[in-house]
Amino acid sequence: MGLFEKIRAEFIDIIEWRDQEPGVLVHRFEREEHEIKMGAQLTVRPGQRAVFVNEGKIADVFEAGRHVLATENLPILATLLGWKYGFHSPFKAEVYFLNITEQLDRKWGTATPVILRDADFGMVRLRARGNFSYKLSADRELISRLVGARQAYLVDDIEGQLRAKAVSSFTDALGELKIPMLDLQAQYDEIGGSMKEKLASFFEGLGLELLGFVLENVTVPEEVEKAMDQRASMGAVGNLNQFAQYQAAQALRDAAGNPGMAGNMMGMMVGGQLASGMGEVLKQSAPAAPAAPAAVGKSCVKCHAALAEGAKFCGACGASQQVKCVKCGVDLAPGAKFCGECGAPQGAGA
């Protein structure tokens, strides 16, 4: 290598981050004590941002595009280094590339159950999960607080802290909103909105912008789920007496079309399992029995006119109502055709 090439190799004239990986948030350009040549070309690709740092102090920031480094577009760095106008010598500075694309579908969840006091079920252990998205925002805070002198800063380096804060905000939101267990599934949006509001300032303090936050699911222990299902079923049934009557009527209808089932139903009724329900069903659903006809008074044996109670003679025709056997003379019932005492026929006129 000639002297000219050796001197040239000590200067950097192209600055770029070519092999950008999705899991890397911040990448420090590998300068390795080489000086940056004034007039070097800086390439910032879409979804990136370049930040110049001098001795730990944030200097100039470049957005996406192709830039030629000069004192005109490095005003802060020129001030920090005491450059005079028209400076053309190589200089030393750290260059960080920031990945400012949105980090989508980042998962969060409760590693262990959180305990919540509920008015209906008492102390309940809950688990929750969801996702969120964010991007780098305030690069000055991010680099000064988190990156330091590291070569790269990954999503895994920060998301453990973000997930822990999400769980904490979930507990706070439930405690403040005081939503009953039976209403939790209908309030996911409200809970998630409250959590996002709490988390936004926390993310901002880390140099991040929280773009989206979703509460996907809240689960409770199996025994609480069963109790909630029973409570919901009771609410859906409404009047339990009417529901029991309806079930009994349905059972009777099914039994009517199935002789075998009818026998079983009778056995259950004898055992008393359906007795109370059947009584109410029959009482409310059976048609009213027709009224018994009014008692009809006695009529004359001769003219069939109505007679007063106990009358021995007809008030219309005067006929005696006492009928005697034509043979033995014993009293007979009006209209009798044979004597109950001697068995003699009484004739058509008797």
C-alpha positions in Angstrom: 0.0 0.0 0.0 1.4 3.4 -1.0 1.7 6.3 1.3 -1.3 8.0 -0.2 -3.6 5.0 0.2 -2.4 4.5 3.8 -3.2 8.1 4.7 -6.6 7.8 2.9 -7.5 4.7 4.8 -7.2 6.6 8.1 -10.1 8.8 7.0 -13.7 7.9 6.7 -15.5 9.3 3.7 -18.8 7.1 3.6 -21.0 6.8 6.7 -24.0 4.5 6.5 -25.8 1.6 8.2 -26.3 -1.0 5.6 -27.1 -4.2 7.4 -30.0 -3.0 9.6 -31.6 -5.8 11.6 -35.2 -5.6 12.9 -34.3 -6.3 16.5 -31.7 -3.4 16.7 -33.0 0.0 17.9 -29.7 1.9 18.0 -26.4 1.1 16.1 -23.1 2.9 16.6 -21.1 3.4 13.4 -17.9 1.5 13.6 -15.3 4.3 13.4 -12.4 2.6 15.3 -10.4 5.7 16.0 -10.6 6.7 12.3 -11.3 10.3 11.7 -14.3 11.4 9.7 -13.3 13.3 6.6 -14.9 16.7 6.2 -17.0 16.4 3.1 -17.7 12.7 3.7 -21.0 11.4 2.5 -23.6 10.4 5.1 -26.5 8.1 3.9 -29.5 7.8 6.1 -32.0 5.3 4.8 -35.8 5.5 5.3 -36.7 4.4 8.8 -33.4 5.6 10.1 -32.0 8.7 11.9 -28.3 9.6 12.3 -27.1 11.4 15.5 -23.6 12.8 15.9 -22.2 12.7 19.5 -19.1 14.5 20.8 -17.7 13.4 24.1 -21.1 12.3 25.3 -22.9 15.4 24.2 -25.7 15.1 21.6 -24.8 17.3 18.5 -26.4 17.3 15.1 -29.2 15.1 13.9 -29.9 14.0 10.3 -33.1 12.5 8.9 -33.4 10.2 5.9 -31.5 11.3 2.8 -28.0 11.7 1.4 -25.9 14.4 3.2 -22.4 15.8 2.5 -20.8 16.7 5.8 -19.7 20.3 6.1 -19.6 23.0 8.7 -22.9 24.4 7.3 -24.9 21.2 8.3 -22.9 20.4 11.4 -23.5 23.7 13.3 -23.7 22.2 16.8 -20.7 20.0 16.3 -18.8 22.9 14.9 -19.6 24.9 18.1 -18.6 22.0 20.4 -15.3 21.5 18.6 -14.6 25.2 18.2 -14.4 25.1 14.5 -13.8 28.2 12.5 -15.8 28.9 9.4 -14.4 27.0 6.4 -13.0 24.1 8.5 -11.9 21.2 6.2 -9.7 19.0 8.4 -10.8 15.4 9.5 -12.5 15.2 12.9 -13.6 12.7 15.4 -17.2 12.1 16.5 -19.4 9.2 17.4 -22.2 8.5 14.9 -25.3 6.6 16.0 -28.0 5.3 13.7 -31.5 5.0 15.2 -34.1 2.6 13.9 -37.3 4.8 14.0 -39.6 2.3 12.4 -42.6 1.2 14.4 -42.0 -1.9 16.5 -45.2 -3.9 16.0 -47.0 -6.6 18.0 -44.8 -6.5 21.1 -46.3 -8.9 23.6 -46.9 -8.3 27.3 -48.6 -10.5 29.9 -48.7 -11.3 33.6 -46.0 -13.8 34.5 -47.9 -14.5 37.8 -51.5 -13.8 38.7 -52.4 -10.4 40.1 -54.9 -10.2 43.0 -58.0 -8.1 42.7 -60.8 -7.6 45.2 -64.3 -8.0 43.7 -67.6 -7.2 45.3 -69.2 -10.4 44.2 -66.4 -13.0 44.3 -64.0 -11.6 46.9 -60.3 -11.9 46.3 -59.7 -13.1 42.7 -56.5 -14.0 40.9 -56.4 -12.6 37.4 -54.1 -13.1 34.4 -54.0 -10.8 31.4 -52.2 -10.5 28.1 -52.0 -8.1 25.1 -49.7 -6.3 22.7 -48.3 -2.9 22.1 -46.3 -1.0 19.5 -43.9 1.9 19.8 -41.0 3.7 18.1 -38.0 5.7 19.0 -38.9 9.4 19.6 -36.6 11.6 21.6 -33.2 10.4 20.5 -31.3 12.7 22.9 -32.9 11.0 26.0 -32.5 7.6 24.6 -28.8 7.8 23.8 -27.8 9.7 26.9 -29.8 7.5 29.3 -29.7 4.1 27.8 -27.2 3.6 25.1 -24.0 5.1 26.5 -20.9 3.7 24.9 -22.5 0.5 23.7 -22.1 -0.7 20.1 -25.8 -1.6 19.7 -29.0 -1.3 21.7 -31.6 -4.1 21.1 -35.4 -4.4 21.7 -34.7 -7.1 24.2 -32.6 -4.7 26.3 -35.7 -2.5 27.0 -38.8 -4.5 26.5 -38.5 -6.4 29.8 -38.9 -3.1 31.6 -41.8 -2.1 29.3 -43.7 -5.4 29.9 -43.3 -5.1 33.7 -44.7 -1.5 33.6 -47.6 -2.7 31.5 -48.5 -5.3 34.2 -48.3 -2.6 36.8 -50.6 -0.3 34.9 -53.1 -3.2 34.4 -53.3 -3.6 38.2 -53.7 0.2 38.7 -56.4 0.5 36.0 -58.5 -2.3 37.5 -58.2 -0.8 41.0 -59.3 2.6 39.8 -62.0 1.6 37.4 -63.6 -0.9 39.9 -65.1 -3.0 37.1 -67.0 -6.1 38.4 -65.8 -9.5 37.3 -69.0 -10.1 35.3 -68.4 -7.0 33.3 -64.7 -7.4 32.5 -65.1 -8.8 29.0 -67.3 -5.8 28.0 -64.7 -3.3 29.2 -61.5 -4.3 27.5 -61.3 -1.1 25.5 -61.9 1.1 28.5 -59.2 -0.8 30.5 -56.7 -0.7 27.6 -57.3 3.0 27.1 -56.6 3.7 30.8 -53.5 1.6 30.7 -52.2 3.4 27.5 -52.7 6.8 29.2 -50.7 5.7 32.2 -47.9 4.2 30.1 -47.5 7.1 27.6 -45.5 9.3 30.0 -43.3 6.3 31.0 -42.4 5.5 27.4 -41.7 9.2 26.7 -39.3 9.3 29.6 -37.3 6.5 27.9 -37.2 8.3 24.6 -40.0 6.2 23.1 -43.4 7.0 21.7 -46.2 4.6 22.6 -48.3 4.2 19.4 -50.8 1.4 20.2 -51.8 -0.6 23.2 -54.3 -3.5 23.4 -55.7 -5.6 26.2 -56.5 -8.9 24.5 -57.7 -11.1 27.3 -58.3 -11.4 31.0 -58.6 -14.9 32.6 -59.7 -15.9 36.0 -59.4 -19.3 37.9 -61.6 -22.1 36.7 -63.8 -22.1 39.9 -64.5 -18.4 39.4 -65.4 -19.0 35.8 -67.9 -21.6 36.8 -69.4 -19.3 39.4 -69.6 -16.5 36.8 -71.3 -18.8 34.4 -73.8 -19.8 37.0 -74.5 -16.2 37.9 -74.9 -15.3 34.2 -77.3 -18.3 33.7 -79.4 -17.2 36.6 -79.6 -13.7 35.2 -80.6 -15.1 31.8 -83.3 -17.4 33.3 -85.0 -14.6 35.2 -87.9 -15.9 37.3 -86.7 -19.4 38.5 -90.3 -20.6 39.3 -91.5 -19.8 35.7 -88.4 -21.4 34.3 -89.0 -24.6 36.3 -92.6 -24.7 35.1 -91.4 -24.2 31.5 -88.9 -27.1 31.8 -91.6 -29.4 33.3 -94.0 -28.5 30.5 -91.3 -29.2 27.9 -90.6 -32.6 29.5 -94.3 -33.5 29.5 -94.6 -32.6 25.8 -91.5 -34.8 24.9 -92.9 -37.6 27.1 -96.2 -37.5 25.3 -94.5 -38.5 22.0 -92.3 -41.2 23.6 -94.1 -44.0 25.5 -90.8 -45.1 27.1 -90.1 -41.6 28.3 -93.6 -41.3 29.6 -93.0 -44.3 31.9 -89.8 -42.7 33.2 -91.5 -39.5 33.8 -94.2 -41.2 35.8 -91.5 -42.9 37.9 -89.8 -39.5 38.5 -93.1 -38.0 39.5 -93.8 -40.8 42.0 -90.3 -40.3 43.4 -91.2 -36.7 44.0 -88.5 -35.2 41.7 -91.0 -33.4 39.5 -94.0 -33.2 41.8 -93.8 -29.6 42.8 -93.0 -28.4 39.3 -95.8 -30.5 37.8 -98.3 -29.2 40.3 -97.6 -25.6 39.3 -97.6 -26.4 35.6 -100.9 -28.2 35.8 -102.3 -25.5 37.9 -101.3 -22.7 35.5 -101.3 -24.4 32.1 -104.4 -26.8 32.3 -107.6 -25.4 30.9 -110.3 -24.6 33.5 -112.7 -27.4 34.2 -116.2 -26.7 32.9 -118.7 -25.6 35.5 -121.0 -28.2 36.8 -124.5 -27.8 35.4 -127.0 -26.3 37.9 -129.1 -28.9 39.6 -132.4 -29.5 37.7 -135.6 -29.6 39.8 -138.1 -32.5 39.7 -140.9 -32.6 37.1 -144.5 -33.9 37.1 -144.9 -37.5 36.2 -147.9 -36.7 34.1 -147.5 -33.2 32.5 -143.7 -32.8 33.2 -144.2 -29.4 34.7 -141.6 -28.3 37.2 -142.4 -29.2 40.8 -141.5 -27.5 44.0 -139.1 -29.3 46.3 -141.0 -32.0 48.2 -144.3 -31.5 46.4 -146.6 -34.5 46.4 -149.0 -33.1 43.8 -148.4 -31.2 40.6 -149.3 -27.5 40.8 -150.1 -27.5 37.1 -152.3 -30.6 36.6 -152.9 -31.7 40.2 -151.6 -35.2 39.5 -150.3 -37.1 42.5 -146.6 -37.6 42.5 -146.8 -40.7 44.7 -146.6 -43.8 42.5 -147.5 -47.2 44.0 -146.8 -50.7 42.8 -149.8 -52.0 40.9 -149.4 -55.4 42.6 -148.0 -54.9 46.1 -148.9 -51.2 46.6 -145.4 -50.2 47.8 -144.3 -46.6 47.0 -142.2 -46.4 43.8 -139.9 -43.7 42.3 -141.6 -41.7 39.6 -141.1 -43.3 36.2 -140.2 -46.7 37.6 -141.1 -49.6 35.2 -140.7 -52.4 37.7 -141.4 -52.7 41.5 -138.3 -52.8 43.6 -140.1 -54.9 46.2 -142.0 -57.6 44.2 -140.6 -57.1 40.7 -143.9 -56.6 39.0 -144.0 -54.6 35.8 -145.8 -51.3 36.3 -147.0 -50.8 32.8 -146.6 -47.8 30.5 -148.8 -45.6 32.7 -147.0 -46.3 35.9 
